[in-house]
């Protein structure tokens, strides 16, 4: 496999978006009760990062059947480097206090679409 920086450059050269984000995959490490106790601080931290423009998307994942919660969560950051993204994840109260562990990886967004609907008269916004 090529080095990340080389692949990112090649993606740009062939006309791909090459938009780099950072994906944190978060896994339960504490008891359900401990995680529930940390949830308000975790959500407040997420809201702070969202207001700062650092949080792109976040939320839980299902199991492979799509019917049950898996306990896994994904958090996608806008950050200038892998180290910055790792620091953001480490500062999350859920991770900092042992409720969850995490891995962080770079994600190069090259293709896809995003639909944003803004109802000017209703003030409603939807993404699909």
N, C-alpha and C positions, 0 to 999 in steps of 0.2 A: 504494500500500500504506500502511496506517496505521503510525504510530509504534509501536515495540515495546511501550512502557509502556501505550499506549492499548489495544492488542490484548490485552495481559495482563489489564488491568482488565475489558475486555468479556468475556473468557473466564470470569473469576470471576463476573461478574454473571449470565451465562447458566447457571451451575452447573457449569462444567468444573473439573477439578482445578487447572489453571494452575500446575503444579509446574515450576519453572524449574531446569534443569540446563545444563551447558556441555559441548559436544561438541568435542573436539580431533580433527582428522583429521591424522594423521601420515604423511609421505611420505619414502621413502628419499632421502638426499642424499649419503651416503658409500658407499664400497665395501661389498660384503657382508661382507668380512673386518673392516672397521672397525665395522660395526653388530654383528657377532658379538662383538667385543671389548668393546663397550659394554653388551651385553645383561645381564650380571650386575648392574651398577650400576643400570641401568634397572629391572630387576625388583625390586631392593632398594628403590628409590625408590617404585615402585608399591605394594609391601607396606607401606611406611611410611605412605603416604597412605591406604591401605585401613584400617590400624590407627587412623588419626586420623579416619576417617569422611569423608574428602574424595574418595576414589575410589569411584565408583558401579559402573562397569563398564569393562572394557578388553579389547581383543583384536584379532587380525588380521582382515582382510577377504579374501575370495576375489576372483578376477577375475569378469567378467560371466557366464562359463560355469559358475562354481561348482566348477570342476575344478582350478584353479591358484591359487597364492598371488599376490596382486596387489602385495604389498609395502606396502599401505596398512593403517594401524591406526587404530582409533577408541579414544579415551579419554574417558570421561564423568565429569566432576567435579561434586561438590556444592561450590558456592562462593557467596560473597555478592555477587559482581559479576563482570562480564566481565574487569576488570583483575586480580582475584584469580585467576581461572581462567587467564588468560594468564601470570601470574607462576608458577603451579604448572607449566604446560607448559614455560616457559622454564627452570625449575630441573631439569627431567628431564634426567639425564645424557645421554640419547640425543639430545636437542635441544641442550643446552648445549655439547656437544662436537662438533657438526656431523654426527652420524650420520644425523639426520633433520631435516626442516623440518616446520612445522605451521601449520594455521589453527585458529582457535577461534571458535565461534559459540554463541549462546544457543539453547536448545531448550526449548520450552514443551510439557510433557507434559500432554495434555488427556484422552486416552482410552486404553483398553487394559486388560489384566489381567495379573497376575503370580500364578502358583501356586507356593506354597512348601510343601514337605512335610518335616516333621521327624519322624523315627522316634525316639521317646523311648527305647525299649528298645535300639535298635541304634546310636543316635548318628549315623545317616545323615541327610543333608540333601540335598534335590534342589529345583531350581528349573526351572519350565517355563513 
